[in-house]
């Protein structure tokens, strides 16, 4: 009998109302790049178990990295200090789960440190250029087996793999320093290109040499996928959480069913997208995942939740229970939180070049930094564009210097004027995965740094 089975058996012997056990076995290879060379290679093996008990509406939990005896009994020691959650209903029951393609690759699972080094070196070599003075970045390869069981009969496991590579390039050629980034994340080796990571960083950096000052004004701003993915992760996402919405901390509270954006814009939470970083057949409680619209053709259409927040608000879970791990994947956290799986902007009808040619007075932004909400209830946010900036005049581009943007999410959505057809997987460091194309937004004020 396995350790997890033993915990469930003990919970029944103790006549506990419900018990959930989560286990994860994880292998992580990390290669760090500094000063244009490999600085560090780390390989870690992790194994951990978490338990959540619901007894007389009290929720007690704990986690361990060892298969020690009396783990369940130690967790239950907190019971006298726990307040009942009278709204709680039940842990999930067994269900049927979707089959999702391209989420596990044996080549990544069996990857050696030497092979990872070869990939990282190709990333570096593809970024080399006479005008680039410094190259940095990282490569992360993760494989994991996630298993969730409960006393209601749920017993499901998921084998997953992930690969993410990032190269940052810096140049001091010309009057002002400039930088670039290349980043690709995928679930399979076929979805990853080490050469493309380096060449994207090189192209962004070298094409930014000799930037001009950008005058403070309103512009049509074209966000490339990596930049718009940052907005999705740090500005958009929390506003669609049932918890945030019900606590009136979302800038869309009381707007469900209303028009909040351009009709050309549809945003989904899509856990079934092949090769998606957050794709999975069941959430981290064992509920079957479903694709759902958050914004459909401009209409606020959905919110996401786990069981706890759903029961608290008198509704059912949208299967968005998450136990996020770093740098990717999951970990055995005893209590899940509510998160989207893949925030996905549906492709539009335009190429990036089409959008640029159609722009008279604008900015093209490849990367954002320091993106955070300023007043979340109103939708105000701030960010800085410091890499991959181009000034657009009548469809023609030239390098631009850094700018700061202080704007409003509700206003941004209303002014989306074009959606590209160049979707990419995007994953900022230890953040939420997204799948997004290039997006143009009108009437955004930018000020030089």
N, C-alpha and C positions, 0 to 999 in steps of 0.2 A: 504494500500500500504506500502511495507517495506521501510526501510531507503535507501537501495541500489536501489530499483526501483525508489524512489523519486529522487535520484541523476541522474539516467539515464534520467528520465522525464525532469528534469531541463536542462540537457545538450541539449536536443532536442529543448526545448523552446528557449534556447540561440543560437540555430543554430550552435553548435559546430560540427566540422567534425566527430570526433569519441570520445567516452568516454568508459572507462573500470573501473569497480568497483570490488574490491576484499574484501571479508569479511572472518573473521575466528573467531570461538568460540573454545576455547582451555581449557582443564583441565590438570593440571600437578601435579603429586605427586612425591616428591623427598625425599628419605631417605639417609642421610649421615652417614657413619660408620667411627669412629675414635677410635683408641686404643681398638680395639676388641669389641666395643659396639656401640649401636645406639646413635649418637650425636645430630641428628636433623631430624625432619619430617616436611615437608612443603607441603601445598596444595594450589594451585593457580588456579583461574578462570580468563581467559583473553578473551577479545572481542575487536576486532579492525576492522577498515575499511580503505581501501586505494583507491585512485582514480588516474587514469592517463588519461589526456586529450590530444588529438592530434588535433590541429586546425591550419590550414594554415602551416602545417609541423612543427609547434612548439609543443614540448612535455612538458607538465606541470603536476606536480604530487604533492600529499601530502597524509598524513595519519592522523587518529585520533582514539582515544580510547573511544570517546563519540559520541553519536548521536546528535551532536550540530547542530543548525540551521546555514544556510549560509556557510556550509563547502565548497561546490563547489565554491562559490563566492570568498572565501578566497584563495583557491588554485589558482584561475585564476588571482589573483593580481600579480603573478609572470610573467604573459605573456609578458609585455613590456621588460623584462630583459632576455628573452629566445631567442636563435638563432634558426632559422628554420633548421630542418634536412631534406634536400631536397631529400635524398635517401629513406625516409620512404614511405611505400606502404599502408598497412592496418592492422588493428587488425584482428584476426581470425574470421571466419564465423562458424556457427553450423556444426557439423560433428557427425559421429558415433564413439563411444568409446568402447574399449575392456573391457571385464569383467575379473577381476584379482582375483584369489582366495587368501584367507588367508591374507587379509589386514585390516580386521575389526573384533573385538571380543567384544561382549557386556559385557563379564566378565571383560575385562580391562576397558571398558568405565564406568562401574558401580563400579569399584574397590574402596573400602574404605581405609582410612588411616590405619585402624587396620589390614586389610588384607595385605596391603603393608608391614607393620611391620613384620607380620608373615613370609613373603617371605624373607625379609632382614635378619631376625634372622636365618632362615634356611641356608642362604648363609654363615653367620658367623659360625654357628655350624658345617657346612660341611668342613670348613677350619681349624678347631681346631686341633692342634698337639703339642706334648710335645716340639718339636724343633722350633716351630713358636712363636716368641716373640711379634709380632704385626700384627694386621689385620685392614685394612682400605678399603674403597670403597664407592660405591653408588648404589642406585636403582632408576631408573626413569620410571614412567608410564605416558604415554601421550595419550589423546584422543582428537580428533579435528574434526570440520566440516569446510571444506574449500569450498568457493563459489566464482565463478568468472562469471561476466556478462559483456556484452558490447552492444553498440548500433548497432552492426551488427547482433544481435540475439543470441549470445552465452549466455547460461544460464545453467551452470553445477556445480554440487556439489559433494563432495567426503567425506565420513565419514571414518576416519582412526584411528587406535590404534597402539601403540608402547610400547615395554617394553625392557629395557636394564639394565643389572646388571653387576657390576664389583667388584671383590675382589682382593686386593693387599695383599700379605703376605711377611713378613720379618723374617729372622732368623739370629741370631748372634752366632749360634753354629759353632764351628770350628775356623779356623784361619782368615777367611774373611766373612763379612756379605754377605748374598745372599737374593734374593727375587723371587717372583712368581706372576703370574696374572692368573685370570680366568675371562672370559668375554663372555656373551651371549646376543645377541639382536634378537628380533623377533617382529612380528606384532600380534601374538596371544599367548595366555597363553600356548597352547599346544606346541608351538615352543620354550618354555623357560623352563629351569631346574635350580631352585635355588640351588639344591644339587650339580649339575655339576659345577656351577660357583665356589663354594667353594672348591670342591675336585680338580678341575683343578689347582687352585691357590696353594693348599697344595702340590699337586704332583710336580709341577714345582719347588717350593721352596725347599722342602725336598730332592728332587733328585739332587739339585744343591749344597748341602752342601759338603765342602771340595774341592773347585775348584782348578785346577792347572793353572799356568800361561800359556798363549798361546803365542807361539813364533811368531814374525812378519814374515809373509810369505803369499804366495798365497794358497788359499784353495778352495775346492768345498764347497759352502755354501748352506745349506738347510734352507730355510725360511719357518717356519710354518705359517698357515693362518693369525694369528694375526700380525705377523711381515711383511708378504708380503702385507697385507691390508694397513699397514702404508705406504709402498712404493707406492702403487696404489694411495692413497689419497694425499700424499705430494710431490711425485716425478713424477709419470706417468701422472696424470689427466690433468694438465694444458696444456700439450703438444698436446692434441687432441682437444682443443678448437679452433673453427674457428677464434676467435679474436686473440688468441696468435699466431696461425699459419699464419694468414694474415699479422700480424705485424712483422713477422720474429723473434719472440721471442721463438718459439718452436724449439727444437733440431731436429725436423723432417720436418721443413719447406722445401718445394719443393721435398718432398719424397713420396707424395701421389701416390700409385700404385707400389711403390718399396718394395723390401724385406728389412725388418728392424729387424727381429728376427728369432729365430729358427722356423722351420715349425711345431714343436709340440705345439706352443703357439698361442692361439686365445683369444683375449680380446674383449668383447662386452660391449655396454651400454644396459642393459636389464631392461626396466621399467615394464616388465610384469612377472617377476619372482615371483611365489607365496611366500609369507612371506618375500619378500625382503624389506629392510628398506626404499628404495627409490622407490618402485613400485607404479605406479599410472596410471589411464586410460588416463589422459590428463595432459599436463604440466600446469604451473601456469599462462599461458595466455589463456588456453582453446584449444590449439592444441592437436589432438589425438597423443598419444605417440606411438613410434615404436621401436622395438629392432633393433639395428644396429651394424655391425662389425666395430671396430676401428682397430684391427689387426686380419686378417684372415689367419690362417696357415702361419704366418710370414710376410704377406703383409700388409702395411699401407693402410687401406681400407675406413676409414671414419673419419669425424670430427663432433663435435656437436655445436649447436648454438641456440640462441633464435631469435625472429623476428628481433630485432634491428640490431644485428650483421650480420644476413643473408642478410637483405636488404642493409646494408652498403657494403656488398661484392657481391651484385648482384645475390643472390641465395635465396633459400627458407629455412625456419626454419626447423631444425631437431626435433622440439618440445622439446627443452631443456631449456625452460625458468623456472627459479627457484626463489622462495622466501623463502629461508631456515630459519627455526626457531631453537631455542635452548630449551631443549637439543636434541629434534628430531622434525620431522615434518616441518610445514611451519609457516609463519607469514605474516601479511598484509603489506609487503613492497610495497611502491608505484611503484618502478621500479624493474623489475626482472633482474636477472643476468643469465649468461650461466653456467650451471653445468651439469655433468652427473647424471643419476638417480641411477643406480647400476652398478659400474664397475665390470664386471664379467669375471673371467678367467675360461674358459671351463675345466672341469675335464679331466685329462689324464688317463693313463692305470695302474698307479702304486699306491700301498699303501705307506704310509709314511715309514713303516718298510722295504718294498722292496727297497725304495730309500736309506735308511740308510745302509742296508746290501750291496748295490752296490757301496758305497762310500769308497774309500781307505784312503784319507787324506782330512778331511773336518771338518766343524763346523755345528752344528744344532743350530738354533737361534729361540727362542720362542717369543721374544719381542724386539722391537727397540725403542729407545728414541732419541729425538732431531734430527729428520729427516727433512732435508730442502735442497733445491737446493742451490748450491754454485755459479754456472755459468749456469743459465737455458738455454741460447742459445746453449751452448755446450753439455748440459745434465749432467754436473758434480753435484754430490750431496754428502752429508755427513750424517752419522748416527752413533749411538752408540748402541751396544748390551750389555745390562746390566742384563738381566733376561733370565733364561731358556737356558743357553749356554752349549752345550755339544761338547767335542772334539771327533771326529770320526777317528778311526784308523782301517782300514780293516773291516769296518762294525760294530765295537764295540765302545760304547760310554762311556765317563767319564766326570764329571763336569769340566767346564772351566771358567776362570775369564773373566771380561769385556774386550771388544775390541772396537776399532773405525774402521769404514769403510768409506773411501773416494773413491768413484767410479764414473762410468759414465753410464748413462741410456742406451745409444746406445750400449755400450760394454756389459752391463748386458743382454740385450735382445738377442744379438748375441750368448751368451754363456749359454742360458738356456738348460740344459741337461736332465731334467726330470720334469714332471708335475704330481702331485698326484691326487687321486680320492676322497679326503676328504674335499670337499668344505664346507665352513662355512660363515654365515653372519658376517661381521666385521664392526664395527663402532668405530673409535677412537673418543675421546671426541670432540664434536662440529665439526665434520669433515664429510667427504664424505663417504657414505656407499659403501661397496664392498662385493663381493661374490667370495671367492678364496680358492683353495686348497693349499697344500704344493708345493713349487717350489724349484728346485735345480738349482744353477748357478755355473758354473766353473770359475776358474781363477780370484777370488776376493781376493785382498790383505787386510789382517786384521792386526792391530797393537794393542798391549796391552795398556791399560790405565795406 
